[in-house]
Amino acid sequence: MFCVCFVCLGNICRSPMAEAVFTRMCKESGMTGVKVKSRGTLESEKGRPVYMPAAKVLKDNGYDFVHFSVTLTKKDVDDAGLVLVMDSSNYYDVLKIGGAAAQGKVKKLGAFTKSGNDIEDPWYTGDFERTFSEIKEGCEGFAYFLRANHAGQIYG
Ligand code: 4NP
């Protein structure tokens, strides 16, 4: 199994959206060897459900997704083939939590979009639709990257 771990701050907005979108993408494109999960770095959000506006955008776009926030651990980083973060702050948090194991396996999801920008936090922007479409574009680019670079590991 090649594990992909999406990480944001709270694990109640961006990374659960990415988990829902990428899980479906893997299923639809036959990448049966990929295990998808999401985590947050902010312990205070642990156990909380997906934030209502994020859950609504997912539902409006046809995703029935239930998730409760889980805090990122070093083991999550050790177990992951790649860790996909949303912004620079997540990036440095993952390096802090994952230590040496994180070196070389952390990437920004936004790097796989045309703009290359970070996926801004909708908790602050309030624009959950825009976040969803950036995440979807990032996941499409990332799926392409996985097929090109990890073909031997992603097909069960
Ligand atoms: P997320 O959004 O990192 O996309 O899940 C946030 C959720 C909660 C908080 C910040 C960002 N918070 O400060 O509680």
Backbone and ligand atoms as CSV (ligand in chain L), in Angstrom:
chain,resi,resn,atom,element,x,y,z
A,1,MET,N,N,0.842,-1.212,0.000
A,1,MET,CA,C,0.000,0.000,0.000
A,1,MET,C,C,0.874,1.258,0.000
A,2,PHE,N,N,0.537,2.184,-0.848
A,2,PHE,CA,C,1.217,3.478,-0.870
A,2,PHE,C,C,0.298,4.475,-0.180
A,3,CYS,N,N,0.717,4.976,0.967
A,3,CYS,CA,C,-0.168,5.846,1.743
A,3,CYS,C,C,0.065,7.321,1.424
A,4,VAL,N,N,-1.045,7.997,1.111
A,4,VAL,CA,C,-1.025,9.439,0.871
A,4,VAL,C,C,-1.753,10.102,2.039
A,5,CYS,N,N,-1.074,10.998,2.735
A,5,CYS,CA,C,-1.675,11.662,3.899
A,5,CYS,C,C,-1.804,13.165,3.632
A,6,PHE,N,N,-3.048,13.638,3.568
A,6,PHE,CA,C,-3.291,15.082,3.393
A,6,PHE,C,C,-3.314,15.740,4.768
A,7,VAL,N,N,-2.636,16.874,4.868
A,7,VAL,CA,C,-2.537,17.547,6.172
A,7,VAL,C,C,-2.902,19.032,6.049
A,8,CYS,N,N,-3.735,19.494,6.985
A,8,CYS,CA,C,-3.971,20.936,7.125
A,8,CYS,C,C,-3.889,21.263,8.617
A,9,LEU,N,N,-4.391,22.421,8.996
A,9,LEU,CA,C,-4.267,22.822,10.400
A,9,LEU,C,C,-5.280,22.079,11.281
A,10,GLY,N,N,-6.560,22.218,10.950
A,10,GLY,CA,C,-7.591,21.682,11.837
A,10,GLY,C,C,-8.096,20.292,11.491
A,11,ASN,N,N,-7.848,19.851,10.252
A,11,ASN,CA,C,-8.420,18.601,9.719
A,11,ASN,C,C,-9.953,18.618,9.792
A,12,ILE,N,N,-10.513,19.829,9.616
A,12,ILE,CA,C,-11.979,19.911,9.550
A,12,ILE,C,C,-12.452,20.626,8.275
A,13,CYS,N,N,-11.514,21.205,7.485
A,13,CYS,CA,C,-11.899,21.872,6.229
A,13,CYS,C,C,-11.125,21.314,5.039
A,14,ARG,N,N,-9.877,21.757,4.844
A,14,ARG,CA,C,-9.166,21.447,3.600
A,14,ARG,C,C,-8.746,19.986,3.450
A,15,SER,N,N,-8.069,19.428,4.463
A,15,SER,CA,C,-7.562,18.063,4.254
A,15,SER,C,C,-8.681,17.013,4.182
A,16,PRO,N,N,-9.797,17.169,4.904
A,16,PRO,CA,C,-10.885,16.197,4.676
A,16,PRO,C,C,-11.472,16.324,3.270
A,17,MET,N,N,-11.561,17.568,2.752
A,17,MET,CA,C,-12.038,17.730,1.373
A,17,MET,C,C,-11.101,16.984,0.424
A,18,ALA,N,N,-9.796,17.149,0.635
A,18,ALA,CA,C,-8.814,16.488,-0.226
A,18,ALA,C,C,-8.934,14.967,-0.097
A,19,GLU,N,N,-9.142,14.487,1.129
A,19,GLU,CA,C,-9.286,13.032,1.322
A,19,GLU,C,C,-10.484,12.507,0.535
A,20,ALA,N,N,-11.614,13.225,0.631
A,20,ALA,CA,C,-12.834,12.779,-0.065
A,20,ALA,C,C,-12.618,12.765,-1.580
A,21,VAL,N,N,-12.045,13.844,-2.089
A,21,VAL,CA,C,-11.857,13.976,-3.544
A,21,VAL,C,C,-10.848,12.941,-4.044
A,22,PHE,N,N,-9.724,12.820,-3.332
A,22,PHE,CA,C,-8.673,11.940,-3.844
A,22,PHE,C,C,-9.038,10.461,-3.681
A,23,THR,N,N,-9.785,10.138,-2.639
A,23,THR,CA,C,-10.239,8.749,-2.467
A,23,THR,C,C,-11.086,8.336,-3.667
A,24,ARG,N,N,-11.997,9.233,-4.056
A,24,ARG,CA,C,-12.841,8.909,-5.214
A,24,ARG,C,C,-12.016,8.817,-6.499
A,25,MET,N,N,-11.066,9.739,-6.660
A,25,MET,CA,C,-10.214,9.723,-7.859
A,25,MET,C,C,-9.449,8.408,-7.976
A,26,CYS,N,N,-8.923,7.938,-6.846
A,26,CYS,CA,C,-8.165,6.679,-6.853
A,26,CYS,C,C,-9.074,5.532,-7.265
A,27,LYS,N,N,-10.283,5.539,-6.696
A,27,LYS,CA,C,-11.243,4.474,-6.986
A,27,LYS,C,C,-11.607,4.487,-8.473
A,28,GLU,N,N,-11.902,5.676,-8.979
A,28,GLU,CA,C,-12.360,5.787,-10.366
A,28,GLU,C,C,-11.254,5.516,-11.377
A,29,SER,N,N,-9.994,5.727,-10.965
A,29,SER,CA,C,-8.925,5.511,-11.947
A,29,SER,C,C,-8.147,4.226,-11.676
A,30,GLY,N,N,-8.681,3.378,-10.780
A,30,GLY,CA,C,-8.098,2.050,-10.570
A,30,GLY,C,C,-6.799,2.050,-9.786
A,31,MET,N,N,-6.520,3.128,-9.033
A,31,MET,CA,C,-5.293,3.154,-8.217
A,31,MET,C,C,-5.589,2.461,-6.887
A,32,THR,N,N,-5.738,1.143,-6.957
A,32,THR,CA,C,-6.208,0.368,-5.809
A,32,THR,C,C,-5.129,0.190,-4.733
A,33,GLY,N,N,-3.898,0.518,-5.065
A,33,GLY,CA,C,-2.818,0.359,-4.087
A,33,GLY,C,C,-2.577,1.604,-3.255
A,34,VAL,N,N,-3.443,2.601,-3.409
A,34,VAL,CA,C,-3.255,3.844,-2.652
A,34,VAL,C,C,-4.201,3.888,-1.461
A,35,LYS,N,N,-3.636,4.130,-0.277
A,35,LYS,CA,C,-4.470,4.353,0.912
A,35,LYS,C,C,-4.450,5.864,1.173
A,36,VAL,N,N,-5.642,6.446,1.301
A,36,VAL,CA,C,-5.738,7.899,1.464
A,36,VAL,C,C,-6.221,8.224,2.873
A,37,LYS,N,N,-5.544,9.155,3.534
A,37,LYS,CA,C,-6.045,9.608,4.837
A,37,LYS,C,C,-5.789,11.102,4.997
A,38,SER,N,N,-6.345,11.686,6.052
A,38,SER,CA,C,-6.091,13.110,6.309
A,38,SER,C,C,-5.895,13.325,7.805
A,39,ARG,N,N,-5.111,14.344,8.102
A,39,ARG,CA,C,-4.760,14.657,9.484
A,39,ARG,C,C,-4.648,16.166,9.668
A,40,GLY,N,N,-4.724,16.603,10.941
A,40,GLY,CA,C,-4.511,18.010,11.263
A,40,GLY,C,C,-3.373,18.136,12.255
A,41,THR,N,N,-2.796,19.331,12.329
A,41,THR,CA,C,-1.687,19.521,13.272
A,41,THR,C,C,-2.145,20.216,14.553
A,42,LEU,N,N,-3.391,20.663,14.561
A,42,LEU,CA,C,-3.917,21.400,15.716
A,42,LEU,C,C,-4.699,20.458,16.618
A,43,GLU,N,N,-4.083,20.093,17.740
A,43,GLU,CA,C,-4.666,19.079,18.618
A,43,GLU,C,C,-6.045,19.478,19.154
A,44,SER,N,N,-6.283,20.791,19.316
A,44,SER,CA,C,-7.552,21.237,19.920
A,44,SER,C,C,-8.770,20.895,19.057
A,45,GLU,N,N,-8.565,20.573,17.781
A,45,GLU,CA,C,-9.701,20.240,16.898
A,45,GLU,C,C,-10.032,18.748,16.890
A,46,LYS,N,N,-9.173,17.954,17.535
A,46,LYS,CA,C,-9.307,16.494,17.547
A,46,LYS,C,C,-10.737,16.046,17.858
A,47,GLY,N,N,-11.277,15.161,17.027
A,47,GLY,CA,C,-12.613,14.606,17.267
A,47,GLY,C,C,-13.746,15.424,16.683
A,48,ARG,N,N,-13.451,16.625,16.192
A,48,ARG,CA,C,-14.524,17.445,15.623
A,48,ARG,C,C,-14.900,16.967,14.231
A,49,PRO,N,N,-16.203,17.074,13.891
A,49,PRO,CA,C,-16.629,16.679,12.538
A,49,PRO,C,C,-16.181,17.711,11.508
A,50,VAL,N,N,-16.289,17.361,10.240
A,50,VAL,CA,C,-15.986,18.306,9.159
A,50,VAL,C,C,-16.839,19.562,9.372
A,51,TYR,N,N,-16.216,20.707,9.277
A,51,TYR,CA,C,-16.882,22.009,9.499
A,51,TYR,C,C,-18.045,22.140,8.510
A,52,MET,N,N,-19.163,22.603,9.017
A,52,MET,CA,C,-20.414,22.564,8.241
A,52,MET,C,C,-20.304,23.134,6.815
A,53,PRO,N,N,-19.706,24.332,6.618
A,53,PRO,CA,C,-19.626,24.852,5.242
A,53,PRO,C,C,-18.772,23.965,4.318
A,54,ALA,N,N,-17.756,23.310,4.876
A,54,ALA,CA,C,-16.930,22.400,4.066
A,54,ALA,C,C,-17.738,21.143,3.728
A,55,ALA,N,N,-18.491,20.646,4.711
A,55,ALA,CA,C,-19.334,19.460,4.489
A,55,ALA,C,C,-20.395,19.766,3.437
A,56,LYS,N,N,-20.915,20.992,3.456
A,56,LYS,CA,C,-21.962,21.381,2.490
A,56,LYS,C,C,-21.387,21.416,1.063
A,57,VAL,N,N,-20.199,22.001,0.909
A,57,VAL,CA,C,-19.579,22.042,-0.425
A,57,VAL,C,C,-19.339,20.621,-0.931
A,58,LEU,N,N,-18.869,19.747,-0.045
A,58,LEU,CA,C,-18.667,18.358,-0.458
A,58,LEU,C,C,-19.992,17.737,-0.905
A,59,LYS,N,N,-21.027,17.938,-0.107
A,59,LYS,CA,C,-22.330,17.355,-0.416
A,59,LYS,C,C,-22.872,17.918,-1.737
A,60,ASP,N,N,-22.750,19.242,-1.902
A,60,ASP,CA,C,-23.231,19.884,-3.134
A,60,ASP,C,C,-22.515,19.351,-4.372
A,61,ASN,N,N,-21.287,18.863,-4.168
A,61,ASN,CA,C,-20.513,18.334,-5.291
A,61,ASN,C,C,-20.572,16.806,-5.376
A,62,GLY,N,N,-21.500,16.226,-4.617
A,62,GLY,CA,C,-21.769,14.789,-4.764
A,62,GLY,C,C,-20.950,13.871,-3.887
A,63,TYR,N,N,-20.307,14.429,-2.852
A,63,TYR,CA,C,-19.515,13.580,-1.959
A,63,TYR,C,C,-20.242,13.396,-0.640
A,64,ASP,N,N,-20.487,12.142,-0.299
A,64,ASP,CA,C,-21.065,11.811,1.003
A,64,ASP,C,C,-19.893,11.436,1.890
A,65,PHE,N,N,-19.406,12.343,2.698
A,65,PHE,CA,C,-18.155,12.071,3.409
A,65,PHE,C,C,-18.286,12.444,4.873
A,66,VAL,N,N,-18.014,11.474,5.712
A,66,VAL,CA,C,-18.061,11.705,7.162
A,66,VAL,C,C,-16.653,11.523,7.715
A,67,HIS,N,N,-16.205,12.464,8.536
A,67,HIS,CA,C,-14.853,12.375,9.081
A,67,HIS,C,C,-14.789,13.164,10.386
A,68,PHE,N,N,-13.981,12.690,11.299
A,68,PHE,CA,C,-13.752,13.411,12.553
A,68,PHE,C,C,-12.249,13.674,12.676
A,69,SER,N,N,-11.914,14.880,13.051
A,69,SER,CA,C,-10.520,15.321,13.034
A,69,SER,C,C,-9.577,14.392,13.814
A,70,VAL,N,N,-8.467,14.071,13.177
A,70,VAL,CA,C,-7.425,13.246,13.790
A,70,VAL,C,C,-6.119,14.047,13.747
A,71,THR,N,N,-5.392,14.032,14.857
A,71,THR,CA,C,-4.140,14.803,14.938
A,71,THR,C,C,-2.974,14.014,14.349
A,72,LEU,N,N,-2.162,14.697,13.558
A,72,LEU,CA,C,-1.002,14.068,12.915
A,72,LEU,C,C,0.024,13.597,13.948
A,73,THR,N,N,0.521,12.365,13.756
A,73,THR,CA,C,1.588,11.845,14.616
A,73,THR,C,C,2.815,11.526,13.756
A,74,LYS,N,N,3.918,11.274,14.438
A,74,LYS,CA,C,5.139,10.899,13.724
A,74,LYS,C,C,4.915,9.594,12.955
A,75,LYS,N,N,4.117,8.686,13.537
A,75,LYS,CA,C,3.844,7.407,12.868
A,75,LYS,C,C,3.115,7.623,11.536
A,76,ASP,N,N,2.180,8.602,11.535
A,76,ASP,CA,C,1.493,8.911,10.273
A,76,ASP,C,C,2.505,9.297,9.201
A,77,VAL,N,N,3.480,10.108,9.600
A,77,VAL,CA,C,4.498,10.552,8.638
A,77,VAL,C,C,5.358,9.364,8.221
A,78,ASP,N,N,5.757,8.533,9.197
A,78,ASP,CA,C,6.569,7.353,8.886
A,78,ASP,C,C,5.843,6.435,7.905
A,79,ASP,N,N,4.541,6.263,8.124
A,79,ASP,CA,C,3.754,5.328,7.304
A,79,ASP,C,C,3.448,5.867,5.904
A,80,ALA,N,N,3.540,7.198,5.742
A,80,ALA,CA,C,3.121,7.802,4.471
A,80,ALA,C,C,4.200,7.685,3.401
A,81,GLY,N,N,3.749,7.425,2.176
A,81,GLY,CA,C,4.645,7.504,1.023
A,81,GLY,C,C,4.877,8.969,0.695
A,82,LEU,N,N,3.800,9.745,0.754
A,82,LEU,CA,C,3.880,11.190,0.547
A,82,LEU,C,C,2.896,11.893,1.487
A,83,VAL,N,N,3.287,13.056,1.958
A,83,VAL,CA,C,2.413,13.894,2.794
A,83,VAL,C,C,2.128,15.167,1.993
A,84,LEU,N,N,0.842,15.446,1.786
A,84,LEU,CA,C,0.448,16.609,0.986
A,84,LEU,C,C,-0.131,17.683,1.890
A,85,VAL,N,N,0.547,18.819,1.951
A,85,VAL,CA,C,0.085,19.894,2.831
A,85,VAL,C,C,-0.560,21.012,2.018
A,86,MET,N,N,-1.250,21.899,2.734
A,86,MET,CA,C,-2.006,22.963,2.063
A,86,MET,C,C,-1.243,24.285,1.998
A,87,ASP,N,N,-0.408,24.553,3.003
A,87,ASP,CA,C,0.305,25.842,3.018
A,87,ASP,C,C,1.654,25.695,3.729
A,88,SER,N,N,2.407,26.788,3.737
A,88,SER,CA,C,3.774,26.747,4.297
A,88,SER,C,C,3.777,26.447,5.786
A,89,SER,N,N,2.750,26.947,6.471
A,89,SER,CA,C,2.682,26.710,7.897
A,89,SER,C,C,2.499,25.207,8.175
A,90,ASN,N,N,1.623,24.547,7.403
A,90,ASN,CA,C,1.463,23.085,7.535
A,90,ASN,C,C,2.788,22.380,7.241
A,91,TYR,N,N,3.480,22.891,6.225
A,91,TYR,CA,C,4.739,22.283,5.772
A,91,TYR,C,C,5.742,22.206,6.931
A,92,TYR,N,N,5.913,23.336,7.616
A,92,TYR,CA,C,6.889,23.360,8.704
A,92,TYR,C,C,6.391,22.561,9.906
A,93,ASP,N,N,5.080,22.549,10.129
A,93,ASP,CA,C,4.530,21.733,11.229
A,93,ASP,C,C,4.805,20.244,10.990
A,94,VAL,N,N,4.650,19.808,9.736
A,94,VAL,CA,C,4.884,18.385,9.432
A,94,VAL,C,C,6.357,18.043,9.632
A,95,LEU,N,N,7.233,18.948,9.232
A,95,LEU,CA,C,8.669,18.691,9.431
A,95,LEU,C,C,8.988,18.590,10.924
A,96,LYS,N,N,8.312,19.416,11.715
A,96,LYS,CA,C,8.539,19.410,13.164
A,96,LYS,C,C,8.054,18.095,13.771
A,97,ILE,N,N,6.854,17.661,13.373
A,97,ILE,CA,C,6.259,16.442,13.938
A,97,ILE,C,C,6.954,15.185,13.391
A,98,GLY,N,N,7.275,15.207,12.101
A,98,GLY,CA,C,7.810,14.003,11.450
A,98,GLY,C,C,9.309,13.847,11.565
A,99,GLY,N,N,10.016,14.912,11.892
A,99,GLY,CA,C,11.474,14.836,12.000
A,99,GLY,C,C,12.123,14.428,10.692
A,100,ALA,N,N,13.220,13.701,10.812
A,100,ALA,CA,C,14.009,13.346,9.626
A,100,ALA,C,C,13.186,12.553,8.613
A,101,ALA,N,N,12.227,11.742,9.133
A,101,ALA,CA,C,11.411,10.904,8.231
A,101,ALA,C,C,10.600,11.750,7.251
A,102,ALA,N,N,10.349,12.996,7.642
A,102,ALA,CA,C,9.497,13.853,6.799
A,102,ALA,C,C,10.272,14.462,5.632
A,103,GLN,N,N,11.591,14.511,5.781
A,103,GLN,CA,C,12.420,15.125,4.740
A,103,GLN,C,C,12.190,14.387,3.423
A,104,GLY,N,N,11.862,15.154,2.402
A,104,GLY,CA,C,11.732,14.545,1.068
A,104,GLY,C,C,10.375,13.964,0.762
A,105,LYS,N,N,9.489,13.824,1.782
A,105,LYS,CA,C,8.176,13.267,1.436
A,105,LYS,C,C,7.022,14.249,1.631
A,106,VAL,N,N,7.328,15.498,1.947
A,106,VAL,CA,C,6.268,16.499,2.112
A,106,VAL,C,C,6.176,17.354,0.853
A,107,LYS,N,N,4.977,17.461,0.310
A,107,LYS,CA,C,4.745,18.303,-0.867
A,107,LYS,C,C,3.525,19.174,-0.630
A,108,LYS,N,N,3.502,20.312,-1.332
A,108,LYS,CA,C,2.323,21.176,-1.254
A,108,LYS,C,C,1.328,20.782,-2.343
A,109,LEU,N,N,0.073,20.588,-1.955
A,109,LEU,CA,C,-0.952,20.221,-2.942
A,109,LEU,C,C,-1.073,21.302,-4.019
A,110,GLY,N,N,-0.936,22.569,-3.598
A,110,GLY,CA,C,-1.062,23.680,-4.542
A,110,GLY,C,C,0.002,23.678,-5.627
A,111,ALA,N,N,1.113,22.979,-5.386
A,111,ALA,CA,C,2.169,22.907,-6.400
A,111,ALA,C,C,1.692,22.146,-7.634
A,112,PHE,N,N,0.611,21.385,-7.484
A,112,PHE,CA,C,0.074,20.608,-8.607
A,112,PHE,C,C,-1.059,21.349,-9.324
A,113,THR,N,N,-1.256,22.624,-8.993
A,113,THR,CA,C,-2.254,23.443,-9.705
A,113,THR,C,C,-1.527,24.376,-10.674
A,114,LYS,N,N,-2.301,24.973,-11.583
A,114,LYS,CA,C,-1.698,25.890,-12.555
A,114,LYS,C,C,-1.048,27.084,-11.863
A,115,SER,N,N,-1.708,27.624,-10.841
A,115,SER,CA,C,-1.173,28.821,-10.176
A,115,SER,C,C,0.039,28.481,-9.317
A,116,GLY,N,N,0.071,27.277,-8.781
A,116,GLY,CA,C,1.155,26.875,-7.884
A,116,GLY,C,C,1.029,27.473,-6.484
A,117,ASN,N,N,-0.075,28.168,-6.238
A,117,ASN,CA,C,-0.247,28.832,-4.932
A,117,ASN,C,C,-0.652,27.859,-3.825
A,118,ASP,N,N,-0.397,28.268,-2.589
A,118,ASP,CA,C,-0.890,27.519,-1.437
A,118,ASP,C,C,-2.418,27.458,-1.482
A,119,ILE,N,N,-2.972,26.400,-0.846
A,119,ILE,CA,C,-4.432,26.311,-0.702
A,119,ILE,C,C,-4.782,27.101,0.561
A,120,GLU,N,N,-5.288,28.289,0.348
A,120,GLU,CA,C,-5.584,29.188,1.479
A,120,GLU,C,C,-6.652,28.587,2.392
A,121,ASP,N,N,-6.607,28.989,3.642
A,121,ASP,CA,C,-7.518,28.425,4.628
A,121,ASP,C,C,-8.912,29.062,4.530
A,122,PRO,N,N,-9.941,28.282,4.177
A,122,PRO,CA,C,-11.288,28.847,4.045
A,122,PRO,C,C,-11.875,29.251,5.393
A,123,TRP,N,N,-11.254,28.733,6.463
A,123,TRP,CA,C,-11.656,29.143,7.816
A,123,TRP,C,C,-11.542,30.667,7.920
A,124,TYR,N,N,-10.572,31.231,7.177
A,124,TYR,CA,C,-10.352,32.680,7.186
A,124,TYR,C,C,-10.891,33.374,5.937
A,125,THR,N,N,-10.802,32.715,4.755
A,125,THR,CA,C,-11.284,33.383,3.520
A,125,THR,C,C,-12.801,33.311,3.410
A,126,GLY,N,N,-13.404,32.270,3.979
A,126,GLY,CA,C,-14.851,32.076,3.907
A,126,GLY,C,C,-15.329,31.534,2.566
A,127,ASP,N,N,-14.398,31.345,1.604
A,127,ASP,CA,C,-14.801,30.907,0.261
A,127,ASP,C,C,-14.539,29.403,0.094
A,128,PHE,N,N,-15.485,28.619,0.555
A,128,PHE,CA,C,-15.298,27.159,0.561
A,128,PHE,C,C,-15.398,26.560,-0.835
A,129,GLU,N,N,-16.180,27.174,-1.721
A,129,GLU,CA,C,-16.278,26.680,-3.111
A,129,GLU,C,C,-14.938,26.835,-3.822
A,130,ARG,N,N,-14.311,27.994,-3.613
A,130,ARG,CA,C,-13.006,28.220,-4.256
A,130,ARG,C,C,-11.986,27.211,-3.720
A,131,THR,N,N,-12.009,27.005,-2.421
A,131,THR,CA,C,-11.096,26.025,-1.824
A,131,THR,C,C,-11.321,24.652,-2.429
A,132,PHE,N,N,-12.603,24.263,-2.555
A,132,PHE,CA,C,-12.908,22.950,-3.116
A,132,PHE,C,C,-12.349,22.828,-4.536
A,133,SER,N,N,-12.532,23.878,-5.360
A,133,SER,CA,C,-12.081,23.743,-6.742
A,133,SER,C,C,-10.557,23.745,-6.825
A,134,GLU,N,N,-9.878,24.477,-5.937
A,134,GLU,CA,C,-8.406,24.428,-5.917
A,134,GLU,C,C,-7.926,23.033,-5.491
A,135,ILE,N,N,-8.601,22.468,-4.509
A,135,ILE,CA,C,-8.221,21.129,-4.027
A,135,ILE,C,C,-8.447,20.093,-5.128
A,136,LYS,N,N,-9.564,20.231,-5.841
A,136,LYS,CA,C,-9.856,19.276,-6.920
A,136,LYS,C,C,-8.780,19.374,-8.010
A,137,GLU,N,N,-8.430,20.605,-8.383
A,137,GLU,CA,C,-7.391,20.793,-9.406
A,137,GLU,C,C,-6.055,20.223,-8.908
A,138,GLY,N,N,-5.733,20.475,-7.641
A,138,GLY,CA,C,-4.494,19.946,-7.067
A,138,GLY,C,C,-4.478,18.418,-7.071
A,139,CYS,N,N,-5.604,17.813,-6.721
A,139,CYS,CA,C,-5.685,16.350,-6.683
A,139,CYS,C,C,-5.535,15.764,-8.089
A,140,GLU,N,N,-6.102,16.441,-9.092
A,140,GLU,CA,C,-5.949,15.952,-10.473
A,140,GLU,C,C,-4.482,15.984,-10.885
A,141,GLY,N,N,-3.804,17.092,-10.578
A,141,GLY,CA,C,-2.385,17.208,-10.903
A,141,GLY,C,C,-1.552,16.200,-10.128
A,142,PHE,N,N,-1.912,15.999,-8.877
A,142,PHE,CA,C,-1.168,15.056,-8.038
A,142,PHE,C,C,-1.371,13.613,-8.524
A,143,ALA,N,N,-2.576,13.281,-8.964
A,143,ALA,CA,C,-2.830,11.933,-9.497
A,143,ALA,C,C,-1.944,11.677,-10.721
A,144,TYR,N,N,-1.809,12.691,-11.548
A,144,TYR,CA,C,-0.950,12.598,-12.727
A,144,TYR,C,C,0.493,12.340,-12.289
A,145,PHE,N,N,0.934,13.086,-11.286
A,145,PHE,CA,C,2.292,12.944,-10.744
A,145,PHE,C,C,2.519,11.516,-10.203
A,146,LEU,N,N,1.528,11.002,-9.475
A,146,LEU,CA,C,1.659,9.650,-8.903
A,146,LEU,C,C,1.791,8.607,-10.002
A,147,ARG,N,N,0.951,8.735,-11.035
A,147,ARG,CA,C,1.012,7.762,-12.135
A,147,ARG,C,C,2.357,7.831,-12.838
A,148,ALA,N,N,2.916,9.045,-12.940
A,148,ALA,CA,C,4.186,9.231,-13.644
A,148,ALA,C,C,5.387,8.776,-12.808
A,149,ASN,N,N,5.275,8.913,-11.479
A,149,ASN,CA,C,6.455,8.692,-10.630
A,149,ASN,C,C,6.384,7.498,-9.688
A,150,HIS,N,N,5.185,6.976,-9.453
A,150,HIS,CA,C,5.054,5.871,-8.495
A,150,HIS,C,C,4.200,4.749,-9.065
A,151,ALA,N,N,4.267,4.567,-10.380
A,151,ALA,CA,C,3.383,3.590,-11.041
A,151,ALA,C,C,3.537,2.198,-10.430
A,152,GLY,N,N,4.753,1.856,-10.003
A,152,GLY,CA,C,4.987,0.516,-9.460
A,152,GLY,C,C,4.337,0.297,-8.093
A,153,GLN,N,N,3.886,1.364,-7.434
A,153,GLN,CA,C,3.376,1.221,-6.067
A,153,GLN,C,C,1.877,1.464,-5.923
A,154,ILE,N,N,1.248,2.023,-6.943
A,154,ILE,CA,C,-0.117,2.513,-6.749
A,154,ILE,C,C,-1.215,1.626,-7.309
A,155,TYR,N,N,-0.815,0.552,-8.013
A,155,TYR,CA,C,-1.856,-0.309,-8.607
A,155,TYR,C,C,-1.960,-1.641,-7.890
A,156,GLY,N,N,-2.230,-1.570,-6.594
A,156,GLY,CA,C,-2.468,-2.768,-5.768
A,156,GLY,C,C,-1.348,-3.725,-5.892
L,1,4NP,P1,P,-8.420,23.620,8.147
L,1,4NP,O1,O,-9.147,24.934,8.705
L,1,4NP,O2,O,-6.975,23.700,8.552
L,1,4NP,O3,O,-8.579,23.716,6.644
L,1,4NP,O4,O,-9.160,22.443,8.747
L,1,4NP,C1,C,-9.088,25.333,10.056
L,1,4NP,C2,C,-9.899,24.750,10.982
L,1,4NP,C3,C,-9.880,25.180,12.314
L,1,4NP,C4,C,-9.015,26.201,12.673
L,1,4NP,C5,C,-8.193,26.780,11.754
L,1,4NP,C6,C,-8.220,26.342,10.429
L,1,4NP,N1,N,-9.003,26.672,14.018
L,1,4NP,O5,O,-8.260,27.614,14.314
L,1,4NP,O6,O,-9.711,26.113,14.867
